[in-house]
Amino acid sequence: MSLEVNDAQRPLLDLVATHSHAVLTTIKRDGRPQLSNVLYTWDPDTNTARISVTADRAKTRNAARDPRVSLHVSAPDFWSYAVVEGDAELSAVASDPHDAATDELVEVFRNAAGREHDDWEDFRRAMVSERRQVLRVRATHLYGMAQLP
């Protein structure tokens, strides 16, 4: 299912597209929510958030077991927020400094940080040693509240 955005939801989508800090919610084995602060990058063409995660962390294991996730993005005014719901998709774990998974992690860093890394070779090696991968959330539902200026 793809996200269909109406005029009332446009400010919510703008909020998601112009921020990079969020809270990712996954579902624990016992059904309770597990929340993690994350940096993300947003692709407006596909309505997809991408997050760099470590393979052995709870959020990653939870998303692999039950892909239903939510991403809560809050505005600086605190009252405005948007929630993106979707199914998580995990890339392969980075296993070589120059594999496709590591290349995508480089792209996520560039977009989320808004800058180049000081040492890309060191970054690439770290992605492999930390067993990082990309968690993608293609939005299927969007809700929240956007305060008008």
C-alpha positions in Angstrom: 0.0 0.0 0.0 1.3 3.4 -0.9 0.8 6.7 1.0 -1.9 9.0 -0.3 -1.6 12.5 1.1 -4.5 14.9 1.1 -4.2 18.7 1.4 -4.7 18.7 5.2 -1.7 16.3 5.5 0.7 18.3 3.4 2.1 20.2 6.4 2.7 16.9 8.2 4.7 15.6 5.2 6.6 18.9 5.1 7.5 18.4 8.8 8.8 14.9 8.1 10.8 16.1 5.0 12.5 19.0 6.8 13.7 17.2 9.9 16.1 14.4 10.6 15.5 13.6 14.3 12.7 11.2 15.2 11.6 8.4 17.6 11.4 5.0 16.0 8.8 2.7 17.5 9.1 -1.1 17.0 7.2 -3.9 18.7 8.9 -6.0 21.4 8.4 -9.8 21.5 5.9 -9.3 24.3 3.9 -6.8 22.3 4.9 -3.7 24.1 6.4 -0.8 22.2 10.2 -0.2 22.1 11.3 3.4 21.3 14.6 4.7 20.1 15.8 8.1 19.2 17.2 8.0 15.6 18.5 10.2 12.8 16.8 9.6 9.5 16.8 10.8 6.0 13.6 11.3 4.0 13.1 10.5 0.3 10.1 12.5 -0.9 9.9 10.7 -4.2 9.2 7.4 -2.5 7.9 8.6 0.9 10.6 6.5 2.6 12.6 7.2 5.7 16.1 5.6 5.9 17.9 5.0 9.2 21.3 3.6 10.0 21.0 0.8 12.5 23.2 -1.8 14.1 22.3 -5.5 13.4 22.3 -6.6 17.0 20.2 -3.8 18.6 16.7 -4.4 19.9 15.1 -2.1 17.4 16.7 -4.0 14.5 15.8 -7.4 15.8 12.2 -6.2 16.6 11.8 -4.8 13.0 13.1 -8.0 11.5 10.6 -10.1 13.5 7.6 -7.7 13.2 8.1 -5.1 10.5 5.3 -2.8 11.7 7.0 0.4 12.8 6.2 4.0 13.4 8.4 7.1 13.2 7.4 10.1 15.4 8.8 13.4 14.2 8.4 16.4 16.5 8.7 20.1 15.6 10.7 22.5 17.7 7.4 24.0 19.0 6.7 20.6 20.6 3.0 20.7 19.7 3.4 20.0 16.0 4.3 16.4 15.2 3.9 13.8 12.4 3.8 10.1 12.7 4.8 7.9 9.7 3.6 4.3 9.8 4.9 1.6 7.6 6.6 -1.7 7.3 10.3 -1.9 7.9 12.7 -3.3 5.3 16.3 -4.1 6.3 19.2 -3.9 3.9 22.0 -6.5 4.1 24.5 -6.0 6.9 27.6 -4.1 5.7 30.2 -6.9 5.2 32.7 -5.1 3.0 33.8 -1.4 3.0 32.7 -1.1 -0.6 29.6 -3.2 -0.8 26.1 -2.0 -1.7 25.0 -1.9 2.0 28.0 0.3 2.9 27.3 2.6 -0.1 23.8 3.1 1.1 25.0 3.9 4.6 27.3 6.5 3.1 24.3 8.1 1.4 22.2 8.0 4.6 25.1 9.7 6.5 25.5 12.4 3.8 21.7 13.2 3.7 21.1 13.0 7.5 24.3 14.9 8.5 24.1 17.3 5.6 27.9 17.1 5.1 30.8 15.0 4.0 32.6 12.7 6.5 36.2 13.6 7.4 37.5 10.2 6.5 35.2 8.1 4.3 37.5 5.0 4.3 37.4 5.0 8.1 33.6 5.5 8.1 33.2 2.5 5.7 35.4 0.3 7.8 33.4 1.3 10.9 30.1 0.4 9.2 31.4 -3.1 8.6 32.9 -3.5 12.1 29.7 -2.2 13.8 27.6 -4.5 11.6 25.4 -1.6 10.4 22.6 -1.8 7.9 19.8 0.5 6.7 16.3 0.3 8.0 13.8 1.6 5.5 10.3 2.7 6.3 8.1 3.3 3.3 5.1 5.4 4.6 1.7 3.8 4.3 -0.1 6.0 6.8 0.5 9.5 8.1 -1.1 11.4 10.9 -0.3 14.1 13.5 -0.9 17.8 14.1 0.8 20.8 12.5 0.3 24.2 14.2 -0.1 27.0 11.8 2.5 29.8 12.1 
